[in-house]
Amino acid sequence: MLGIIVAACMLAFGIFLKLTKNPDFAQNKKFAWVFIGIGIISLIFKILNYI
């Protein structure tokens, strides 16, 4: 269950990085797709493993 929460948080953080206009996060925008991809993949496999 903790893995699902961590994967969802990673996905949410990736979406946050993609959509933010904050100049402090501007240098980390290239990592947004990495967090989104890892979050989606791990969330899918965690849910499939949980079922």
DASUL-V151104 format. One record per residue. N is the residue number from 1. RES is the residue in three letters. NEAR is the number of other ideal C-beta (glycine too) atoms within 8 Angstrom. Layout:
[[N,RES,NEAR] [N,RES,NEAR]]
This chain:
[[1,MET,5] [2,LEU,5] [3,GLY,8] [4,ILE,11] [5,ILE,8] [6,VAL,9] [7,ALA,12] [8,ALA,10] [9,CYS,9] [10,MET,12] [11,LEU,13] [12,ALA,9] [13,PHE,10] [14,GLY,17] [15,ILE,10] [16,PHE,8] [17,LEU,13] [18,LYS,10] [19,LEU,6] [20,THR,8] [21,LYS,4] [22,ASN,6] [23,PRO,5] [24,ASP,4] [25,PHE,9] [26,ALA,7] [27,GLN,4] [28,ASN,8] [29,LYS,10] [30,LYS,5] [31,PHE,9] [32,ALA,12] [33,TRP,9] [34,VAL,8] [35,PHE,13] [36,ILE,12] [37,GLY,9] [38,ILE,10] [39,GLY,16] [40,ILE,9] [41,ILE,8] [42,SER,12] [43,LEU,12] [44,ILE,8] [45,PHE,8] [46,LYS,11] [47,ILE,9] [48,LEU,7] [49,ASN,6] [50,TYR,7] [51,ILE,4]]
